[in-house]
Amino acid sequence: MKVIVDYGLGNLKSLQTALTGQGIETVITRDSRMIETADVIFLPGVGAFRDAITSLRSDGLDQVIRDSHDKGAYIVGICLGMQLLYEWSYENGSYQGLGLIPGEIVKLVKMPKIPHMGWNDLTLVGEDPLTKYLKDGDYVYFVHSYYASSSGEEILACTHYGERIPAIVRRGNTIGFQFHPEKSGAVGVRLLKALGEMIG
Amino acid sequence: MLTRRIIPCLDVRDGRVVKGKKFMDIVDVDDPEALGAFYSGAGADELVFYDITASNEARKISLEFIEKVATRINIPFSVGGGVNTIEDFTQILRKGADKVSINSAAVKTPGLITEASLKFGAQCVVLSMDVKWVADGKWRVFIHGGRVDTGLDAVAWAKEGVALGAGELVINSIDADGMKQGYDIELLKAITDQVGVPVIASGGAGKMADFSEAVLKADVDGVLAASVFHYREIEIEALKQDMKRKGIQVRI
């Protein structure tokens, strides 16, 4: 079973529909027993870091997700969901994340306009099954004010907005997209197709 | 690089798109879902649905189109029109819109911008402003479809809106709207010079060069238009090629 974790913060239908379009059937839930048995866990991108991590902790879902990860389940974070994968976030305070990828979430400061909102192009780094249908210069849709600052070992694609922003990351069975594939037109479709082939 | 956005705006009344007569080749010409999908396929970067349904009761039913649009198209879209409360924000976002735009209600209750921004994030909160040049040499904010002069200075209100938490501004020039003589460059520039969030130009687009002018001279992040797209006077792909030739980053 594949699940989309519901933090109770917003609409998850667009993501679910986009995944279904690539043959990835999911259940939207916050039931820890269901999440525990899932082989793929999607962390969607709605709300603020504090609200999302607080929501996960309140039901012990943070530990459930880490345990599932250790047992080999794919953990796929989108936008804010990707940021949750890292160790710390400094979004309006200081909050501990899931710690599945080394690094921290910091504010974008080098550009005059924040949030970084709109279509930006990808630069691919290395090769991975996840990015096999993508090419340099493909545009995807970003909406965020914070980004992942890390050693960069996990980066499969990045974009630039004042600094290098990790756009697609992977560390073993942990995967993250800083942009919204479900809002990224045909490029998003290609990415989810590759994801579908990878996670079965 | 971040691209400039081309944004068709669709007026919706009682759940159906008003305008769109030149879309006879689409099966259901006034269906928001079908027209949204058409624009998405034609290269639009984003869509704006503006609900002009008269009564609040009818609007609740009218807004049911949002769910269908959200499952059909895979580009971002915002919904505006008649948004007065935080509950309106919740409903619209829950149905699947990416952003909500507020206009008159923000002038009457500025705290709504802050409340929505804290609850849903600044990126969801679009402050839409109808602006008109008045005799004393200032741009003023008008509400209720451009009928009521609020006395607010447009540049000051834009800055205040951003300080309150708006993540994007849509600047609609009442003077330029419908004239097809180009966007109000002076007004747009006065605002983009002063705020640190994306600014979308609205009102006045008549020919391809108007879009590039707004980007090159007023540094707007997006250009919104309705009739030139609905009546197919300008095709989005051709417009993007034209902008690219002028050195503007667009998604092609």
Boltz contact constraints between the chains, C-beta under 6 A:
constraints:
  - contact:
      token1: [A, 10]
      token2: [B, 93]
      max_distance: 6.0
  - contact:
      token1: [A, 11]
      token2: [B, 94]
      max_distance: 6.0
  - contact:
      token1: [A, 11]
      token2: [B, 96]
      max_distance: 6.0
  - contact:
      token1: [A, 13]
      token2: [B, 96]
      max_distance: 6.0
  - contact:
      token1: [A, 14]
      token2: [B, 70]
      max_distance: 6.0
  - contact:
      token1: [A, 14]
      token2: [B, 96]
      max_distance: 6.0
  - contact:
      token1: [A, 17]
      token2: [B, 71]
      max_distance: 6.0
  - contact:
      token1: [A, 112]
      token2: [B, 196]
      max_distance: 6.0
  - contact:
      token1: [A, 113]
      token2: [B, 196]
      max_distance: 6.0
  - contact:
      token1: [A, 113]
      token2: [B, 198]
      max_distance: 6.0
  - contact:
      token1: [A, 115]
      token2: [B, 123]
      max_distance: 6.0
  - contact:
      token1: [A, 115]
      token2: [B, 167]
      max_distance: 6.0
  - contact:
      token1: [A, 117]
      token2: [B, 123]
      max_distance: 6.0
  - contact:
      token1: [A, 117]
      token2: [B, 198]
      max_distance: 6.0
  - contact:
      token1: [A, 118]
      token2: [B, 2]
      max_distance: 6.0
  - contact:
      token1: [A, 118]
      token2: [B, 5]
      max_distance: 6.0
  - contact:
      token1: [A, 119]
      token2: [B, 3]
      max_distance: 6.0
  - contact:
      token1: [A, 119]
      token2: [B, 45]
      max_distance: 6.0
  - contact:
      token1: [A, 119]
      token2: [B, 251]
      max_distance: 6.0
  - contact:
      token1: [A, 120]
      token2: [B, 2]
      max_distance: 6.0
  - contact:
      token1: [A, 139]
      token2: [B, 251]
      max_distance: 6.0
  - contact:
      token1: [A, 141]
      token2: [B, 76]
      max_distance: 6.0
  - contact:
      token1: [A, 143]
      token2: [B, 123]
      max_distance: 6.0
  - contact:
      token1: [A, 183]
      token2: [B, 76]
      max_distance: 6.0
  - contact:
      token1: [A, 185]
      token2: [B, 74]
      max_distance: 6.0
  - contact:
      token1: [A, 185]
      token2: [B, 75]
      max_distance: 6.0
  - contact:
      token1: [A, 188]
      token2: [B, 74]
      max_distance: 6.0
